[in-house]
Every structure is written in C-alpha cells, then in structure tokens.
Amino acid sequence: MKPKLRRVPSGARSPAVEELALAHALEECLEAMALGETDLDRLAGRYPDAADEIKSLLSIAKELKDKGAPGSVLALEFKEELHDRLRQRLNA
C-alpha cells in the first residue's frame, strides 16, 4: 500500500502551528521506524516540505537506537534535540 504524501505547512501558518505539524510528521515517522521501516529517505519523503529536517532528526533517532540506547533514553535525548531545534526555528 502506497503511503499518502503529506505536506507540512510552510509559511501560510504561524511558526507554532508549523512546529506542531513537524512534530506530528516526525511522530508518524518514528512510529513507522518502530514497526520496522528502515528507509529514512522514504519516510522523510512523505513530507516533502520538511523532508531534509525530518531526515536529519530521524538520523539522530536511528543513531541512538543503533548505539543500543534504551527506549526511555532514546526518547529523552531525542525529545531534547527536537525541543532545541524547534526553539531555534521559533526564535529565527
């Protein structure tokens, strides 16, 4: 089954709404990874407007997982990284 392409809004909405859309897209990608999806390009490609940023964040998650970080550590470190990036975008 071909996944639906979803667009993360760019410019038409407030930065806070865009960040929520990015977080939602990222959450969907992480869930797909947890179910065994390994192609980061394909996962990020579901969201063409934010593919580069999503791929970067997914790479961090994959690296932490590959290093054997427990799920709770992965979640904490990943959330901190995501929070930092979101804050940077909001302050830009």
Order of alpha helices (4+ residues) and beta strands (2+ residues): alpha-alpha-alpha-alpha
